[in-house]
Amino acid sequence: MMKPPPIPTGLRGRCPRCGEGHLFRGFLAVRPRCEACGLDYSGFDSADGPAFFVMSIVGLIVVGTALWLEIAYEPPIWVHALVAVTLSVGLSLAMVRPLKGLLIALQFDNKAEEGRFKP
């Protein structure tokens, strides 16, 4: 069986070894193991990586949109607030799960599971 590519597999939230089983049991909770191949997920930990990338990407998008909006239309402050809150919450919720799956898949691909390098 060929190993699936880590980027699309992680972004889809699939098992990094077989590409078939689901990685998540809830919105962000990682399953204990793959239901298809039995890979133990307990050694994987994305920590704060997804949050860092989400904050960085969403921050750039929100600030860029606010600058463009101000220069192009000069709207009242409530429009800025509405756009910023909507973009921040929507993009954050849309991006955090795929990025967490991606980081876990890249950990597997690079053999960086927790405890693998203990002496």
Summary of the structure (lengths in Angstrom):
residues: 119
radius of gyration: 18.2
end to end distance: 31.1
largest distance: 60.4
contacts: 322
relative contact order: 0.19
helix: 54%
strand: 5%
